[in-house]
Each structure stands twice: as structure tokens, then as C-alpha cells.
Amino acid sequence: MELDALAQTDWVVYCKPPFGGSAHVLKYLSRYTHRVAISNRRLRCVGDGKVRFTYRDYTAQLRDRQLLDPAGIPGAIGASSWVDRYTQGG
């Protein structure tokens, strides 16, 4: 069945009241909708339109690393790049 045909169908949804009440449903759903992409301890500095953070390097015995520029100085990514990475979850 094509998507257009499905869109034209009048769907009837049957829902029973939740067993634990609405608070139970919200708690269950929040596990999947409100995940933390990065902890506060990994954020090092936010300012001047840039974000500095540490990350876990799984190829180097799980050491925390910081983004470095070519000179070896702690670097940063632009705030818009940070938002793009954060909203993509990786």
C-alpha cells in the first residue's frame, strides 16, 4: 500500500487508560525522549560562539581527550556545529 493511500485512510485508534496513570506513562516515555547527549563535566568552556569539551577516546584505553588544534592547543568548535552534532546525537 502506498503512502498516499495510507494517508487517505480514516484510522480508528483504540486506547485503554494506562495502568499506572498518566504520570507512569510520562516517566516511561521520558526514558526515550530526554537522554543526555553529554554530561556537564565534559563541557569545558562555552563562549565567543565556540564550545570546548572533552570526549572519550575508545581507541586509547578509554582516556578522556580534548579537541586540539594543529599546534596542540585545546581547540573548540563553533556553536552552530555543536548544535548540529548535539541534535544528531553524535
Sequence and secondary structure as in RCSB ss.txt:
>XXXX:A:sequence
MELDALAQTDWVVYCKPPFGGSAHVLKYLSRYTHRVAISNRRLRCVGDGKVRFTYRDYTAQLRDRQLLDPAGIPG
AIGASSWVDRYTQGG
>XXXX:A:secstr
  HHHHHHS         TTHHHHHHHHHHHHH   SS GGGEEEEETTEEEEEEEETTTTTEEEE B TTSSB 
 EEHHHHHHHHHHT 
